[in-house]
């Protein structure tokens, strides 16, 4: 992207409201918000109570989105295309049993295509939203920063240390869900509070378990929710111009108790809130307080940014975004491999060899650049299944990858990684195999192309000694000739290739030939 400033918009179809954010975004990727209108909707009330979005609520959403679309066209002359406007939906739409019906109805009525944000994308947007603070002391070397947003339907936690993502979590614990628990019939007022607090404390305990006790002293919490911003404004009016502020947890706790002691009508009048905001404010603040107490923090950092800022930065194509996220994804993959005690020296060497082969094959076989990263991640994780058992460890690797969070990869990307890792040994992909057989033809071909490369790279590292290095790749007729160094007698590697290179010959129509460098 050049230096020109773009006018862009994001529409967030949330649990309790639909919000429009219009911004100017420059080359730095930092959105400068022009306006943020919102309209209440009852998506969360429908989905969390009945599992689906009611027809009446769908039509309400249609009208709101039509209104926002007209506003963008008339006031900003903004095209309603994917390059200028992104419509995202989070937990309420994601969990609705009729979400496809909802998305189709919105598209037919408005021409707007909703992107249902999965956990990986949500973490990515959150990461982008806080990058403007990366030089702040809360992101200092050695400090673990938890970026937390308590939404209506879920709470997201993104952990950063030294600028790198260490883990991401999404908990099905949101302010609206907690309010619904609080209002559950048959419980006394103290009983409702007790049930709500039990759920919050369970969440805080799960987050705390991610840290060893000594490391808790180096943990900071950054809240990006609107509820935390309101509490900060009550305690330190006018702080918003700073963009980031440290607020005493005791102060937020007092605000939370005052909120929980009042009715929704009183809160609407006192804080100038909508009723959905009033219903969920106390539960959200209590969640931030309990988490801070569990992590022994006396201060909570609050910021003006939110997930929508991250969507705008991504939409604006901030310089270096792709490179930054590739690095973060690979870091997350390495962290997962280390978690399962994988031989990371072997995994890294196999991954490096995969990339040499991929880059050599890409022009001739039209390999897609976006799949290069998928191959690298699969290579880094192809043997994590050994943690479960050496027998059939390729299948265990697939299972662990499918059921692990890898920052920056959505469920479809993770499936590709899992399948490529699964086929690094033993049987070739078959239509009777789990996941592979139900994939589209395009995805099956991708798996075969990448797995074939991984098998060759793994065969060259049969000794787990990192001794063989591919210096040049030549395609000569029906042979792929690999000039290798580091080994005078590649007998072991040639035997391994006899066992593992058959898939490569099937996919690429070439036999892999080793050519040791002489001298």
DOKOLLO-829197 format. One record per residue (C-alpha): x, z, y. Coordinates in pm, 1 decimal. Example, Ala and Ser with C-alpha at 12.3 -4.5 7.8 and 13.67 -1.06 7.14 Angstrom:
<recs>
+----------+----------+----------+
|       xx |       zz |       yy |
+----------+----------+----------+
|   1230.0 |    780.0 |   -450.0 |
|   1367.0 |    714.0 |   -106.0 |
+----------+----------+----------+
</recs>
This chain:
<recs>
+----------+----------+----------+
|       xx |       zz |       yy |
+----------+----------+----------+
|      0.0 |      0.0 |      0.0 |
|    122.4 |    -71.3 |    354.1 |
|    114.0 |    148.7 |    662.1 |
|   -244.6 |     57.3 |    754.9 |
|   -504.3 |    333.7 |    758.1 |
|   -801.5 |    273.1 |    529.8 |
|  -1151.3 |    410.1 |    561.3 |
|  -1258.5 |    523.8 |    214.6 |
|  -1535.6 |    732.7 |     63.4 |
|  -1601.0 |    942.5 |   -242.6 |
|  -1942.6 |   1055.4 |   -362.4 |
|  -1931.7 |   1364.9 |   -582.1 |
|  -2236.5 |   1405.4 |   -807.6 |
|  -2201.6 |   1776.1 |   -873.8 |
|  -2390.3 |   2051.1 |  -1048.9 |
|  -2595.1 |   2167.8 |   -750.3 |
|  -2547.7 |   1893.1 |   -493.4 |
|  -2434.7 |   1539.4 |   -419.9 |
|  -2161.1 |   1530.5 |   -157.4 |
|  -2025.5 |   1236.9 |     40.5 |
|  -1675.3 |   1254.7 |    187.4 |
|  -1567.9 |    979.6 |    427.5 |
|  -1202.4 |    976.3 |    526.2 |
|   -916.2 |    784.5 |    675.9 |
|   -626.3 |    761.1 |    430.8 |
|   -279.5 |    645.3 |    535.1 |
|     32.7 |    563.1 |    336.5 |
|    105.7 |    935.1 |    285.9 |
|   -211.8 |    961.9 |     77.9 |
|   -340.4 |   1257.4 |    283.0 |
|   -713.5 |   1214.9 |    362.4 |
|   -827.7 |   1288.4 |    715.2 |
|  -1192.0 |   1376.4 |    666.0 |
|  -1438.9 |   1216.4 |    905.7 |
|  -1757.2 |   1370.4 |    767.7 |
|  -1890.5 |   1544.7 |    455.0 |
|  -2272.8 |   1535.3 |    432.8 |
|  -2440.9 |   1678.7 |    125.1 |
|  -2781.4 |   1691.9 |    -39.9 |
|  -2900.9 |   1949.6 |   -292.5 |
|  -2997.6 |   1835.9 |   -642.8 |
|  -3097.7 |   2026.8 |   -955.8 |
|  -2869.2 |   1862.9 |  -1211.0 |
|  -2721.5 |   2190.5 |  -1333.0 |
|  -3060.7 |   2361.7 |  -1354.7 |
|  -3179.9 |   2079.6 |  -1580.4 |
|  -2876.1 |   2032.3 |  -1800.9 |
|  -2769.3 |   2392.1 |  -1856.2 |
|  -3127.1 |   2499.5 |  -1934.8 |
|  -3263.1 |   2198.6 |  -2128.3 |
|  -2963.0 |   1980.2 |  -2207.9 |
|  -3082.0 |   1672.3 |  -2018.6 |
|  -3153.8 |   1550.2 |  -1667.2 |
|  -3525.7 |   1545.0 |  -1590.1 |
|  -3680.0 |   1212.6 |  -1473.7 |
|  -3776.0 |   1370.8 |  -1141.9 |
|  -3416.6 |   1481.0 |  -1081.8 |
|  -3288.4 |   1133.8 |  -1168.7 |
|  -3513.4 |    981.4 |   -903.5 |
|  -3401.6 |   1242.4 |   -650.5 |
|  -3041.4 |   1142.2 |   -718.7 |
|  -3133.4 |    775.2 |   -678.5 |
|  -3278.1 |    842.6 |   -333.4 |
|  -2978.2 |   1049.3 |   -223.6 |
|  -2731.2 |    785.4 |   -337.6 |
|  -2931.3 |    508.2 |   -170.5 |
|  -2922.0 |    709.5 |    151.3 |
|  -2546.5 |    760.4 |    131.0 |
|  -2488.3 |    392.9 |     44.3 |
|  -2689.5 |    279.2 |    349.0 |
|  -2497.3 |    524.1 |    565.9 |
|  -2162.2 |    381.5 |    455.6 |
|  -2275.2 |     24.7 |    511.1 |
|  -2442.9 |     80.6 |    847.9 |
|  -2217.6 |    339.5 |   1012.5 |
|  -1879.2 |    237.1 |    870.8 |
|  -1936.0 |   -125.6 |    764.5 |
|  -1780.2 |    -15.4 |    437.9 |
|  -1811.7 |   -241.7 |    130.5 |
|  -1964.9 |    -58.2 |   -164.7 |
|  -1697.4 |   -180.2 |   -404.7 |
|  -1452.1 |      6.4 |   -625.6 |
|  -1169.8 |    -46.6 |   -375.7 |
|  -1348.6 |    151.1 |   -102.1 |
|  -1602.1 |    383.8 |   -267.3 |
|  -1568.3 |    594.1 |   -580.0 |
|  -1860.9 |    783.7 |   -730.0 |
|  -1762.5 |   1069.5 |   -960.9 |
|  -1966.1 |   1313.1 |  -1167.5 |
|  -1847.9 |   1634.8 |  -1332.1 |
|  -1971.7 |   1883.9 |  -1590.6 |
|  -2350.1 |   1859.2 |  -1543.0 |
|  -2365.8 |   1481.5 |  -1593.1 |
|  -2089.7 |   1492.7 |  -1855.3 |
|  -2287.4 |   1736.7 |  -2070.6 |
|  -2629.6 |   1573.8 |  -2029.7 |
|  -2763.1 |   1420.6 |  -2351.5 |
|  -2916.8 |   1140.4 |  -2144.3 |
|  -2612.3 |   1078.1 |  -1924.8 |
|  -2596.5 |    706.9 |  -2014.8 |
|  -2961.0 |    666.0 |  -1910.4 |
|  -2882.8 |    846.6 |  -1585.3 |
|  -2574.1 |    633.5 |  -1511.0 |
|  -2760.2 |    310.5 |  -1589.7 |
|  -3054.5 |    406.7 |  -1367.6 |
|  -2820.9 |    482.6 |  -1076.5 |
|  -2641.1 |    150.6 |  -1119.3 |
|  -2962.4 |    -53.7 |  -1138.8 |
|  -3108.8 |    119.6 |   -833.5 |
|  -2802.3 |    135.8 |   -609.4 |
|  -2525.4 |    -82.9 |   -752.0 |
|  -2302.0 |    225.9 |   -759.2 |
|  -2113.6 |    286.6 |  -1081.6 |
|  -2060.3 |    652.1 |  -1167.1 |
|  -1728.9 |    760.2 |  -1317.8 |
|  -1786.6 |   1064.4 |  -1539.5 |
|  -1472.4 |   1268.7 |  -1480.3 |
|  -1319.2 |   1414.9 |  -1793.5 |
|  -1083.0 |   1711.2 |  -1788.5 |
|   -771.0 |   1492.6 |  -1766.1 |
|   -897.4 |   1304.2 |  -1460.9 |
|  -1020.0 |   1625.2 |  -1298.8 |
|   -675.0 |   1781.4 |  -1336.8 |
|   -517.6 |   1466.7 |  -1196.7 |
|   -739.0 |   1473.2 |   -888.5 |
|   -675.8 |   1845.0 |   -837.5 |
|   -300.5 |   1788.6 |   -863.9 |
|   -319.5 |   1515.9 |   -599.4 |
|   -529.8 |   1731.9 |   -368.8 |
|   -267.5 |   2010.3 |   -344.5 |
|     40.5 |   1788.1 |   -311.2 |
|     36.9 |   1828.5 |     67.6 |
|    134.9 |   2195.7 |      9.9 |
|    423.5 |   2126.4 |   -229.7 |
|    679.4 |   2259.7 |     22.4 |
|    485.4 |   2583.0 |     73.1 |
|    642.0 |   2903.3 |    -70.8 |
|    360.6 |   2930.9 |   -325.5 |
|    520.0 |   2629.1 |   -497.0 |
|    874.5 |   2769.6 |   -468.8 |
|   1114.8 |   2728.5 |   -765.0 |
|   1041.1 |   2976.8 |  -1041.2 |
|    688.4 |   3048.3 |   -915.7 |
|    394.2 |   2962.8 |  -1140.7 |
|    100.3 |   2850.6 |   -928.3 |
|   -249.3 |   2853.5 |  -1074.0 |
|   -479.7 |   2615.8 |   -889.4 |
|   -832.1 |   2738.0 |   -966.0 |
|  -1172.3 |   2599.0 |   -875.8 |
|  -1489.8 |   2775.1 |   -983.6 |
|  -1750.8 |   2501.2 |   -992.5 |
|  -2117.3 |   2522.3 |  -1073.8 |
|  -2079.9 |   2429.1 |  -1438.8 |
|  -1715.2 |   2494.1 |  -1520.6 |
|  -1394.1 |   2648.0 |  -1394.5 |
|  -1077.6 |   2442.1 |  -1387.2 |
|   -727.9 |   2588.6 |  -1405.0 |
|   -417.7 |   2381.7 |  -1331.6 |
|    -80.9 |   2556.0 |  -1374.6 |
|    228.0 |   2429.1 |  -1193.0 |
|    588.4 |   2547.6 |  -1204.7 |
|    877.3 |   2379.6 |  -1023.6 |
|    645.3 |   2095.2 |   -929.7 |
|    553.5 |   2022.8 |  -1290.9 |
|    225.9 |   2078.8 |  -1471.5 |
|    267.8 |   2341.4 |  -1744.2 |
|    -90.9 |   2355.0 |  -1865.8 |
|   -446.2 |   2263.4 |  -1773.0 |
|   -767.8 |   2428.0 |  -1884.8 |
|  -1135.5 |   2372.7 |  -1826.1 |
|  -1363.6 |   2663.1 |  -1912.7 |
|  -1739.3 |   2631.4 |  -1955.2 |
|  -1783.0 |   2915.3 |  -1711.9 |
|  -1926.8 |   2811.3 |  -1378.1 |
|  -2104.8 |   2989.7 |  -1098.3 |
|  -2444.2 |   2838.4 |  -1184.0 |
|  -2409.4 |   2923.7 |  -1553.1 |
|  -2319.2 |   3280.5 |  -1456.6 |
|  -2615.6 |   3303.8 |  -1219.8 |
|  -2844.2 |   3183.9 |  -1497.8 |
|  -2703.7 |   3459.3 |  -1720.3 |
|  -2763.1 |   3709.3 |  -1443.4 |
|  -3124.5 |   3597.6 |  -1408.7 |
|  -3190.4 |   3598.9 |  -1784.2 |
|  -3514.6 |   3770.9 |  -1873.2 |
|  -3534.1 |   4102.6 |  -2053.3 |
|  -3227.9 |   4259.0 |  -1890.6 |
|  -3211.4 |   4532.2 |  -1631.1 |
|  -3019.8 |   4468.5 |  -1309.4 |
|  -2714.0 |   4663.2 |  -1437.2 |
|  -2744.8 |   4480.0 |  -1768.3 |
|  -2737.0 |   4140.5 |  -1597.6 |
|  -2424.1 |   4239.1 |  -1407.3 |
|  -2262.7 |   4362.7 |  -1729.0 |
|  -2329.9 |   4036.2 |  -1913.7 |
|  -2194.9 |   3831.1 |  -1626.1 |
|  -1880.4 |   4041.0 |  -1594.5 |
|  -1815.3 |   4023.5 |  -1970.1 |
|  -1804.4 |   3643.1 |  -1952.0 |
|  -1578.5 |   3647.2 |  -1647.2 |
|  -1338.3 |   3899.4 |  -1798.3 |
|  -1315.8 |   3691.9 |  -2115.4 |
|  -1217.6 |   3392.1 |  -1904.5 |
|   -956.5 |   3593.5 |  -1712.1 |
|   -813.6 |   3725.0 |  -2038.0 |
|   -776.7 |   3372.2 |  -2177.8 |
|   -588.3 |   3258.8 |  -1868.8 |
|   -367.8 |   3568.7 |  -1871.6 |
|   -274.1 |   3506.0 |  -2236.3 |
|    -90.4 |   3190.4 |  -2124.1 |
|    178.5 |   3405.5 |  -1960.6 |
|    428.8 |   3650.5 |  -2101.9 |
|    395.7 |   3991.7 |  -1936.2 |
|    726.1 |   3973.4 |  -1738.7 |
|    632.2 |   3635.6 |  -1590.4 |
|    310.7 |   3768.9 |  -1432.8 |
|    512.1 |   3882.7 |  -1128.7 |
|    587.9 |   3519.0 |  -1048.7 |
|    228.2 |   3393.9 |  -1068.2 |
|     28.8 |   3296.2 |   -760.4 |
|   -335.5 |   3185.6 |   -745.4 |
|   -454.2 |   2905.0 |   -518.1 |
|   -833.9 |   2882.9 |   -487.2 |
|   -983.3 |   2550.7 |   -381.9 |
|  -1352.8 |   2633.6 |   -412.8 |
|  -1599.1 |   2640.7 |   -124.1 |
|  -1700.3 |   2995.3 |   -218.4 |
|  -1344.5 |   3121.8 |   -169.6 |
|  -1329.6 |   2941.1 |    165.1 |
|  -1644.7 |   3119.8 |    280.2 |
|  -1501.7 |   3459.0 |    184.0 |
|  -1176.5 |   3380.5 |    366.4 |
|  -1374.6 |   3286.3 |    677.4 |
|  -1553.6 |   3621.0 |    666.9 |
|  -1222.2 |   3805.3 |    648.3 |
|  -1012.9 |   3587.7 |    882.9 |
|  -1230.0 |   3365.0 |   1103.3 |
|  -1074.4 |   3040.1 |   1221.3 |
|   -814.0 |   3017.5 |    945.3 |
|   -923.3 |   2663.5 |    846.7 |
|   -694.8 |   2501.1 |   1104.6 |
|   -396.8 |   2628.7 |    904.6 |
|   -515.3 |   2460.1 |    585.4 |
|   -384.2 |   2743.9 |    366.5 |
|   -405.9 |   3122.1 |    395.3 |
|   -330.6 |   3436.2 |    193.0 |
|   -630.8 |   3667.1 |    163.5 |
|   -627.7 |   4023.0 |     21.5 |
|   -805.8 |   4041.2 |   -312.4 |
|   -960.2 |   4373.9 |   -206.6 |
|  -1118.0 |   4196.6 |     88.2 |
|  -1267.4 |   3924.2 |   -130.7 |
|  -1392.9 |   4193.1 |   -369.6 |
|  -1578.4 |   4364.7 |    -82.4 |
|  -1737.6 |   4034.3 |     18.8 |
|  -1836.2 |   3970.6 |   -343.6 |
|  -2000.7 |   4312.0 |   -377.1 |
|  -2189.2 |   4264.4 |    -51.1 |
|  -2311.9 |   3923.3 |   -167.6 |
|  -2420.2 |   4050.0 |   -510.1 |
|  -2619.3 |   4329.9 |   -347.4 |
|  -2832.4 |   4089.9 |   -140.2 |
|  -3114.7 |   3851.4 |   -221.6 |
|  -3084.0 |   3472.9 |   -197.9 |
|  -3310.8 |   3476.4 |    110.7 |
|  -3081.3 |   3726.0 |    282.9 |
|  -2770.2 |   3524.5 |    196.3 |
|  -2920.3 |   3199.9 |    323.8 |
|  -2997.2 |   3365.7 |    658.5 |
|  -2673.6 |   3566.8 |    686.6 |
|  -2421.2 |   3297.3 |    589.3 |
|  -2617.3 |   2983.8 |    681.4 |
|  -2617.6 |   2869.0 |    317.8 |
|  -2842.5 |   2647.3 |    111.5 |
|  -3031.6 |   2819.7 |   -167.9 |
|  -2810.8 |   2672.3 |   -443.9 |
|  -2503.9 |   2802.5 |   -258.0 |
|  -2663.1 |   3143.1 |   -215.9 |
|  -2748.1 |   3164.1 |   -585.1 |
|  -2392.8 |   3099.6 |   -703.0 |
|  -2176.3 |   3257.8 |   -432.1 |
|  -2151.0 |   3608.3 |   -579.1 |
|  -2067.4 |   3492.6 |   -930.0 |
|  -1795.0 |   3258.3 |   -802.1 |
|  -1630.9 |   3523.0 |   -584.7 |
|  -1640.8 |   3776.3 |   -867.2 |
|  -1463.7 |   3522.5 |  -1091.6 |
|  -1177.6 |   3480.7 |   -843.2 |
|  -1148.2 |   3858.5 |   -804.3 |
|  -1143.0 |   3931.3 |  -1178.7 |
|   -881.6 |   3661.9 |  -1238.9 |
|   -659.0 |   3796.6 |   -961.2 |
|   -692.8 |   4149.1 |  -1098.5 |
|   -609.8 |   4034.7 |  -1452.6 |
|   -294.3 |   3866.1 |  -1323.4 |
|   -208.4 |   4168.3 |  -1105.8 |
|   -227.2 |   3977.7 |   -779.7 |
|   -301.8 |   4159.8 |   -455.2 |
|   -342.8 |   3836.5 |   -257.4 |
|   -528.9 |   3515.3 |   -327.7 |
|   -435.6 |   3192.7 |   -150.8 |
|   -725.6 |   2984.8 |    -21.9 |
|   -709.9 |   2625.8 |     98.7 |
|   -937.1 |   2378.8 |    271.8 |
|   -874.1 |   2100.1 |     18.2 |
|  -1087.0 |   2022.1 |   -285.1 |
|  -1111.2 |   1778.4 |   -572.4 |
|  -1259.0 |   1510.0 |   -346.5 |
|   -936.5 |   1502.9 |   -144.8 |
|   -755.8 |   1412.6 |   -466.2 |
|  -1001.5 |   1132.0 |   -540.9 |
|   -952.2 |    994.1 |   -190.0 |
|   -572.9 |   1009.4 |   -224.3 |
|   -593.8 |    828.9 |   -556.5 |
|   -834.0 |    569.3 |   -414.8 |
|   -597.0 |    513.7 |   -122.2 |
|   -309.3 |    440.6 |   -358.6 |
|    -65.4 |    700.6 |   -226.8 |
|    292.2 |    579.9 |   -266.7 |
|    456.4 |    692.4 |   -587.9 |
|    138.3 |    818.2 |   -755.3 |
|    189.9 |    618.2 |  -1076.5 |
|    552.7 |    728.3 |  -1112.3 |
|    466.2 |   1089.9 |  -1040.6 |
|    195.2 |   1096.3 |  -1303.2 |
|    403.0 |    921.2 |  -1565.3 |
|    662.9 |   1193.5 |  -1519.4 |
|    400.0 |   1467.1 |  -1540.6 |
|    244.0 |   1317.9 |  -1854.3 |
|    582.2 |   1299.5 |  -2026.0 |
|    659.7 |   1655.5 |  -1921.0 |
|    329.3 |   1768.5 |  -2072.3 |
|    408.6 |   1580.0 |  -2394.9 |
|    750.3 |   1745.9 |  -2422.1 |
|    593.4 |   2087.3 |  -2359.2 |
|    345.2 |   2022.0 |  -2641.3 |
|    623.8 |   1914.0 |  -2875.8 |
|    820.4 |   2228.5 |  -2795.9 |
|    509.5 |   2439.6 |  -2852.6 |
|    495.7 |   2313.7 |  -3212.1 |
|    872.9 |   2347.9 |  -3265.8 |
|    926.5 |   1973.9 |  -3299.9 |
|   1282.3 |   1840.3 |  -3327.8 |
|   1285.3 |   1724.2 |  -2966.1 |
|   1633.9 |   1570.0 |  -2980.8 |
|   1504.6 |   1341.5 |  -3255.9 |
|   1176.6 |   1275.4 |  -3074.3 |
|   1348.1 |   1186.9 |  -2747.1 |
|   1590.9 |    952.6 |  -2923.6 |
|   1306.3 |    776.2 |  -3104.9 |
|   1117.3 |    745.4 |  -2776.8 |
|   1419.5 |    594.6 |  -2599.8 |
|   1462.9 |    339.2 |  -2879.8 |
|   1092.0 |    254.6 |  -2865.2 |
|   1124.2 |    169.2 |  -2497.6 |
|   1424.9 |    -58.2 |  -2557.3 |
|   1229.7 |   -246.6 |  -2824.2 |
|    910.1 |   -254.1 |  -2616.2 |
|   1084.8 |   -395.9 |  -2309.4 |
|   1252.1 |   -665.3 |  -2518.7 |
|    927.5 |   -765.8 |  -2690.7 |
|    695.1 |   -743.9 |  -2389.5 |
|    755.2 |  -1090.8 |  -2237.7 |
|    719.3 |  -1280.3 |  -2567.3 |
|    425.1 |  -1084.6 |  -2706.7 |
|    241.7 |  -1005.8 |  -2380.1 |
|    255.9 |   -630.8 |  -2427.7 |
|     61.7 |   -449.3 |  -2156.2 |
|    266.5 |   -231.1 |  -1917.0 |
|     10.1 |     51.3 |  -1933.3 |
|     68.2 |     86.8 |  -2307.4 |
|    439.0 |    152.1 |  -2260.8 |
|    361.6 |    511.4 |  -2160.6 |
|    122.3 |    552.8 |  -2455.1 |
|    402.9 |    449.0 |  -2691.8 |
|    651.2 |    686.1 |  -2530.0 |
|    413.4 |    981.8 |  -2557.4 |
|    332.5 |    896.7 |  -2921.0 |
|    705.3 |    880.1 |  -2999.5 |
|    764.4 |   1217.2 |  -2835.8 |
|    487.5 |   1373.5 |  -3047.2 |
|    500.8 |   1178.4 |  -3374.2 |
|    635.0 |   1472.7 |  -3577.9 |
|    451.7 |   1772.1 |  -3431.0 |
|    243.5 |   1778.4 |  -3749.4 |
|    546.0 |   1921.3 |  -3934.4 |
|    445.7 |   2250.8 |  -3773.4 |
|    142.8 |   2251.9 |  -4004.5 |
|    305.5 |   2102.1 |  -4313.5 |
|    575.9 |   1848.4 |  -4399.5 |
|    332.5 |   1694.3 |  -4644.7 |
|    109.6 |   1437.7 |  -4471.0 |
|    253.2 |   1553.2 |  -4140.6 |
|    155.4 |   1221.9 |  -3979.5 |
|   -210.9 |   1315.0 |  -4028.4 |
|   -148.9 |   1663.5 |  -3892.4 |
|     20.2 |   1506.7 |  -3589.1 |
|   -292.3 |   1302.2 |  -3521.9 |
|   -512.9 |   1611.4 |  -3547.8 |
|   -296.0 |   1823.1 |  -3315.1 |
|   -275.4 |   1547.7 |  -3052.8 |
|   -649.9 |   1487.4 |  -3061.7 |
|   -715.6 |   1856.9 |  -3011.9 |
|   -455.1 |   1927.4 |  -2743.8 |
|   -470.4 |   1890.0 |  -2368.0 |
|   -208.1 |   1648.2 |  -2237.8 |
|   -213.3 |   1638.3 |  -1859.6 |
|   -300.2 |   1294.8 |  -1722.6 |
|   -439.8 |   1148.6 |  -2046.6 |
|   -813.0 |   1111.5 |  -2092.2 |
|   -978.1 |   1123.4 |  -2434.1 |
|   -940.2 |    748.0 |  -2493.8 |
|   -569.1 |    753.5 |  -2409.1 |
|   -522.1 |   1060.0 |  -2629.0 |
|   -690.7 |    880.2 |  -2918.5 |
|   -446.4 |    590.5 |  -2884.6 |
|   -151.4 |    829.4 |  -2880.2 |
|   -286.3 |   1012.9 |  -3185.8 |
|   -340.4 |    692.6 |  -3383.7 |
|      2.3 |    550.4 |  -3300.7 |
|    165.9 |    878.7 |  -3405.7 |
|    -44.7 |    888.1 |  -3722.9 |
|     86.5 |    547.0 |  -3831.9 |
|    455.3 |    617.9 |  -3780.7 |
|    482.3 |    648.3 |  -4161.2 |
|    306.5 |    588.0 |  -4491.5 |
|     -7.5 |    371.2 |  -4512.0 |
|    -67.2 |     85.4 |  -4270.7 |
|   -380.3 |    105.1 |  -4052.2 |
|   -695.5 |     39.3 |  -4255.0 |
|  -1057.4 |     -5.5 |  -4151.1 |
|  -1152.3 |    284.2 |  -4379.2 |
|   -935.5 |    526.8 |  -4181.0 |
|  -1081.5 |    781.6 |  -3940.5 |
|  -1095.0 |    666.7 |  -3575.6 |
|   -911.0 |    342.2 |  -3642.9 |
|  -1202.4 |    178.8 |  -3825.2 |
|  -1448.4 |    260.8 |  -3546.5 |
|  -1219.5 |    134.8 |  -3267.4 |
|  -1268.5 |   -200.5 |  -3096.0 |
|  -1061.6 |   -496.6 |  -3208.9 |
|   -853.2 |   -474.1 |  -2891.8 |
|   -770.9 |   -107.6 |  -2947.9 |
|   -691.2 |   -166.2 |  -3316.8 |
|   -443.8 |   -438.8 |  -3219.4 |
|   -286.1 |   -206.6 |  -2964.0 |
|   -241.9 |     62.9 |  -3227.4 |
|    -79.3 |   -183.8 |  -3467.4 |
|    157.3 |   -323.9 |  -3203.8 |
|    273.2 |     18.0 |  -3089.8 |
|    288.4 |    179.5 |  -3433.5 |
|    500.0 |   -109.4 |  -3563.5 |
|    756.3 |    -45.4 |  -3290.1 |
|    748.9 |    329.6 |  -3353.6 |
|    813.9 |    276.5 |  -3724.7 |
|   1124.3 |     68.8 |  -3653.8 |
|   1257.6 |    320.7 |  -3400.7 |
|   1193.2 |    608.4 |  -3640.7 |
|   1370.7 |    424.0 |  -3924.5 |
|   1678.9 |    383.4 |  -3706.7 |
|   1675.7 |    761.8 |  -3654.8 |
|   1633.2 |    842.4 |  -4024.1 |
|   1936.2 |   1073.6 |  -4017.5 |
|   1799.2 |   1280.4 |  -3724.8 |
|   2151.2 |   1264.3 |  -3578.3 |
|   2087.6 |   1039.6 |  -3275.4 |
|   2386.0 |    828.2 |  -3382.3 |
|   2229.8 |    478.7 |  -3372.4 |
|   2177.6 |    315.0 |  -3035.2 |
|   2022.1 |    -27.3 |  -2982.1 |
|   2235.1 |   -216.3 |  -2729.1 |
|   2073.1 |   -558.8 |  -2744.2 |
|   1763.1 |   -719.6 |  -2893.7 |
|   1762.3 |  -1091.1 |  -2981.4 |
|   1466.1 |  -1286.8 |  -3112.9 |
|   1604.5 |  -1561.3 |  -3337.7 |
|   1344.2 |  -1757.6 |  -3533.5 |
|   1169.3 |  -1521.5 |  -3771.9 |
|   1427.2 |  -1246.5 |  -3714.0 |
|   1450.1 |   -969.4 |  -3459.0 |
|   1821.8 |   -899.1 |  -3447.6 |
|   1925.7 |   -556.2 |  -3322.1 |
|   2282.9 |   -506.9 |  -3207.2 |
|   2346.7 |   -136.4 |  -3273.3 |
|   2636.2 |     97.4 |  -3202.3 |
|   2727.2 |    440.8 |  -3327.8 |
|   2731.0 |    358.6 |  -3698.0 |
|   2982.0 |    155.1 |  -3898.1 |
|   2779.6 |    157.5 |  -4219.9 |
|   2405.9 |    139.9 |  -4149.0 |
|   2305.1 |    155.9 |  -4516.6 |
|   2073.3 |    452.8 |  -4461.0 |
|   1901.4 |    281.1 |  -4169.5 |
|   1863.0 |    -46.4 |  -4358.4 |
|   1699.8 |    136.3 |  -4649.3 |
|   1465.8 |    307.4 |  -4404.9 |
|   1377.0 |    -28.1 |  -4247.6 |
|   1291.7 |   -169.6 |  -4589.8 |
|   1032.5 |    105.7 |  -4619.7 |
|    900.9 |    110.9 |  -4262.0 |
|    944.2 |   -234.3 |  -4104.7 |
|    676.4 |   -414.9 |  -4307.4 |
|    411.6 |   -340.1 |  -4044.5 |
|    636.9 |   -491.9 |  -3779.2 |
|    667.0 |   -812.8 |  -3984.0 |
|    289.4 |   -824.7 |  -4028.5 |
|    217.4 |   -777.3 |  -3656.5 |
|    501.1 |   -969.7 |  -3492.7 |
|    591.9 |  -1213.4 |  -3771.4 |
|    959.7 |  -1117.8 |  -3760.7 |
|   1199.9 |   -939.8 |  -3994.4 |
|   1411.8 |   -668.0 |  -3835.5 |
|   1785.1 |   -724.0 |  -3891.9 |
|   2058.1 |   -472.4 |  -3802.7 |
|   2382.6 |   -606.3 |  -3659.4 |
|   2640.7 |   -324.5 |  -3621.0 |
|   2880.5 |   -364.6 |  -3329.9 |
|   3229.3 |   -427.6 |  -3459.7 |
|   3523.1 |   -222.0 |  -3337.0 |
+----------+----------+----------+
</recs>
